[in-house]
Amino acid sequence: MDLRLGAATPATDDERAAVASVLGPPESGWEGGERTAADGHAALGGHAARARRHLLLPVLHAVQEQVGWISPGALDHVCARLTIAPAEAYGVTSFYALFRTSPSPSAVVHVCDDLACQVNGAEQICEQMESRFGAEGAGAGANGAVSNGTVSNGTGITWQRSPCLGQCDRGSAAMIQHAGAEPARVVLAPFAPDQVRPALAPAQPVTVTSPLVPQAEGDRSSLRLMRRVGHLDPGSLDSYRAAGGYEMLRRAVTLGPQGVIRELKDAKLLGRGGKGAPGAGGMSGLVTTTGWAGASAGLT
């Protein structure tokens, strides 16, 4: 494959070391190493190259965690090592919000503004972050200058909005990415801007003060999915039924297929996939293709 690598600046020693930490050192010029006379008599690729394509994400993570961002030179080096087209590697890198393709400081605060956190005040938190630490995506310099192509906000804090961080039951949520020799991720949930500076202090360990399942404490009258946590035996169906388990399944069977679809439409529920499609459409299609028995089974 002609990879057509075109970065003006090659990968740095740190970037090459990060890639090698996953793939090992290159064995030839075909794998991004130094060219030798022997490389002119053999070519590598085919099944051997395709067998390592699954390592693209681990390698990108390694570069991100070591350097703080994925430069064009680092991406070219990854492509040479894995025999992957630069367009494909860039597509993967730019798709995921936790990868960065522009110069960034070693610590970045990711603030979730996805659906579950939106209903827990994510928009207000982002407004507070901007008021306190400057515009989203600005660099972390101390004087508002431009450094390595990144505009500083003068606060020493860099933050950005993020899609779901996997803390939906504890939102709002944030995660701090620390890059360098000892990379780390610090999850803060529930999150408030006051937590940022203590979490970034190098000598102070971060203490998560909220319980692992905060919904299990206090008044549970408003809870639905979490109201049984700690109150029943998770290994017993009888215990589950006694606490109201399968109640909605029984109600769905009573309503019938059109009644369930009507309920979904009235609730305006959206799917959690990339396009956020209305939930009623999927259920309607399930009833059409599998019958009511198939749709009912899907509700369990």
C-alpha positions in Angstrom: 0.0 0.0 0.0 1.3 3.5 -0.9 0.6 5.3 2.3 1.5 8.8 1.0 2.6 10.1 4.4 2.9 13.9 4.3 3.5 15.4 7.7 6.0 18.3 7.6 7.4 17.4 11.0 8.3 13.7 11.8 7.3 12.0 15.1 9.3 13.1 18.1 11.2 10.6 20.2 8.5 10.7 22.9 5.8 9.9 20.3 7.9 7.0 18.8 8.5 5.6 22.3 4.7 5.7 23.0 4.0 3.8 19.8 6.8 1.3 20.6 5.3 0.7 24.1 2.4 -1.0 22.3 3.9 -2.4 19.1 7.5 -2.9 20.2 10.4 -1.5 18.2 10.1 -1.5 14.4 11.9 -4.5 12.8 12.4 -2.9 9.4 12.0 0.3 7.3 8.6 -1.1 6.2 7.5 -0.7 9.8 8.7 2.9 10.3 12.2 2.0 11.3 15.5 3.0 9.6 15.8 1.9 6.0 18.4 -0.7 5.2 19.6 -2.4 2.0 17.6 -5.5 3.0 14.4 -3.5 2.8 14.8 -3.2 -1.0 14.5 -7.0 -1.4 11.3 -7.7 0.6 8.0 -6.1 1.2 5.6 -6.6 4.1 1.8 -6.2 4.2 -1.2 -8.4 3.3 -2.4 -10.7 6.1 0.4 -9.7 8.4 -0.5 -6.0 8.3 -4.3 -6.6 8.5 -3.7 -8.8 11.6 -2.6 -5.8 13.5 -5.2 -3.2 12.6 -7.0 -3.8 15.9 -4.0 -2.1 17.6 -4.8 1.3 16.1 -6.9 2.5 19.1 -4.4 1.2 21.8 -1.6 3.0 19.9 -3.5 6.2 19.7 -4.3 6.0 23.4 -0.6 5.5 24.1 0.4 8.6 22.2 -2.4 10.7 23.7 -1.5 9.6 27.2 2.2 10.2 26.8 2.2 13.5 24.8 -1.2 15.0 25.4 -2.3 15.2 21.7 -1.8 13.3 18.5 0.3 15.3 16.1 0.4 14.8 12.3 3.9 13.4 12.6 2.8 10.9 15.3 -0.2 9.9 13.2 2.1 9.3 10.1 4.4 7.1 12.3 1.4 5.1 13.5 0.3 4.6 9.9 3.7 3.4 8.9 3.9 1.0 11.8 0.5 -0.5 11.2 0.2 -0.1 7.3 -2.9 2.0 7.7 -4.0 4.8 5.3 -3.6 8.2 6.9 -7.1 9.2 6.0 -8.5 6.2 7.9 -6.3 6.8 10.9 -7.3 10.5 11.0 -10.9 9.5 10.7 -10.6 7.3 13.8 -8.6 9.9 15.7 -11.0 12.8 14.9 -14.1 10.8 15.7 -13.4 10.3 19.4 -13.7 13.4 21.6 -11.0 12.2 24.1 -8.4 12.3 21.3 -7.0 15.7 20.5 -5.4 16.6 17.1 -4.1 20.1 18.0 -1.5 21.1 20.6 -2.8 20.8 24.1 -1.6 21.1 27.7 -0.8 18.0 29.7 -4.1 18.2 31.7 -7.5 18.8 30.1 -10.9 18.8 31.9 -13.7 17.0 29.9 -17.2 18.1 31.0 -20.0 15.8 29.9 -22.9 17.6 28.3 -24.7 14.4 27.0 -28.4 13.7 27.7 -28.1 12.2 31.2 -25.9 15.0 32.4 -28.0 17.6 30.6 -31.0 16.8 32.9 -28.6 17.2 35.9 -27.5 20.7 35.1 -24.7 20.2 32.6 -25.5 23.4 30.6 -25.3 25.5 33.8 -22.0 23.8 34.8 -20.5 24.6 31.3 -21.6 28.2 31.8 -19.9 28.3 35.2 -16.7 26.7 33.7 -16.6 29.4 31.0 -17.2 32.2 33.5 -14.5 30.9 35.8 -11.9 29.3 33.5 -12.5 31.0 30.1 -13.7 29.7 26.8 -14.0 26.0 26.0 -10.9 24.6 24.3 -8.6 27.5 25.2 -5.0 26.6 26.3 -3.7 26.6 29.9 -1.0 29.3 29.7 -0.7 31.9 32.5 -0.8 35.1 30.6 -3.2 34.8 27.7 -0.4 34.3 25.2 -0.3 31.9 22.3 1.8 28.8 22.9 2.3 26.0 20.4 -0.6 27.2 18.3 -3.0 27.1 21.3 -4.6 30.3 22.6 -4.3 30.6 26.3 -7.2 31.6 28.5 -4.9 32.9 31.2 -6.4 30.8 34.0 -4.1 27.7 33.9 -7.1 25.5 33.2 -8.1 23.9 29.8 -11.6 22.4 29.5 -13.9 21.2 26.8 -17.4 19.7 26.5 -17.5 15.9 26.1 -20.0 13.2 25.1 -20.9 10.6 27.6 -18.3 9.7 30.1 -20.1 6.6 31.4 -21.2 8.2 34.7 -24.9 8.5 33.8 -26.1 7.3 37.2 -24.0 9.9 39.0 -24.1 12.9 36.7 -23.3 15.6 36.1 -19.8 14.3 35.4 -16.3 15.4 34.4 -13.0 13.7 33.7 -9.5 15.1 33.9 -6.9 13.6 31.5 -3.3 13.9 32.7 -0.7 13.1 30.0 3.0 12.5 30.7 5.3 9.9 32.1 2.6 8.9 34.6 -0.7 9.3 32.7 -3.9 9.3 34.8 -7.6 9.9 34.5 -9.6 11.4 37.4 -13.4 11.1 37.3 -15.5 13.6 39.2 -19.1 12.8 39.6 -21.3 14.5 40.6 -19.2 17.4 39.4 -18.9 21.1 40.3 -16.3 23.6 39.0 -15.0 24.0 42.6 -13.5 20.5 42.2 -11.2 21.4 39.3 -8.3 23.1 41.0 -8.0 20.6 43.9 -8.1 17.7 41.4 -5.3 19.3 39.4 -3.1 19.9 42.4 -0.2 17.4 42.0 0.5 16.7 45.7 -3.1 16.3 46.7 -4.9 13.0 46.1 -8.4 13.3 44.8 -11.0 12.0 47.2 -14.4 11.0 45.8 -16.8 12.1 48.5 -20.0 10.9 46.8 -21.1 7.3 47.4 -20.7 4.8 44.5 -24.5 4.7 44.1 -25.7 8.0 45.5 -29.3 7.2 44.6 -29.3 4.4 47.2 -29.2 7.0 50.0 -32.1 9.2 51.3 -35.6 9.5 49.9 -36.2 7.0 47.0 -39.8 8.0 46.2 -38.8 9.7 42.9 -36.6 6.8 41.7 -37.5 4.3 39.1 -34.6 2.1 37.9 -32.6 2.5 41.1 -35.2 2.3 43.7 -34.5 -1.4 44.6 -30.7 -1.0 45.0 -29.8 -2.5 48.4 -33.3 -3.6 49.2 -33.5 -7.0 47.5 -31.4 -10.1 46.7 -30.0 -9.5 43.2 -29.7 -13.2 42.6 -33.4 -14.0 43.3 -36.2 -13.5 40.8 -38.7 -14.0 43.6 -37.2 -11.1 45.5 -37.3 -9.0 42.4 -40.9 -9.8 41.7 -41.9 -9.1 45.3 -40.4 -5.6 45.0 -42.4 -4.8 41.8 -40.1 -6.4 39.2 -41.7 -7.0 35.8 -44.5 -4.7 36.6 -44.0 -2.7 33.4 -43.8 -5.8 31.4 -47.2 -6.9 32.7 -48.6 -3.4 32.0 -47.2 -3.6 28.4 -48.9 -6.9 27.8 -52.1 -5.4 29.0 -51.8 -2.3 26.8 -51.0 -4.3 23.7 -48.7 -3.3 20.9 -50.4 -0.1 19.8 -50.9 1.0 23.4 -47.1 0.6 24.1 -46.2 2.6 20.9 -48.7 5.3 21.9 -47.0 5.6 25.3 -43.6 5.9 23.7 -44.8 8.6 21.3 -46.4 10.5 24.1 -43.2 10.3 26.3 -41.1 11.6 23.3 -38.3 9.1 24.3 -35.2 9.2 22.1 -32.7 6.4 21.4 -29.2 6.8 22.8 -27.5 6.0 19.5 -25.7 8.6 17.3 -28.8 9.9 15.6 -31.1 10.1 18.7 -34.1 8.5 16.8 -37.5 8.4 18.4 -37.9 5.3 20.5 -41.5 4.7 19.2 -40.2 4.1 15.6 -37.9 1.3 16.7 -40.7 -0.4 18.7 -43.1 0.0 15.8 -40.7 -1.8 13.5 -40.1 -4.5 16.0 -43.8 -5.3 16.3 -44.1 -5.3 12.5 -41.2 -7.7 11.9 -41.4 -10.0 14.9 -45.0 -9.7 16.1 -46.1 -8.7 19.6 -44.4 -11.7 21.2 -41.0 -10.6 20.0 -41.6 -7.0 21.0 -42.8 -8.1 24.5 -39.6 -10.2 24.9 -37.6 -7.1 24.1 -39.1 -5.3 27.1 -37.7 -7.8 29.6 
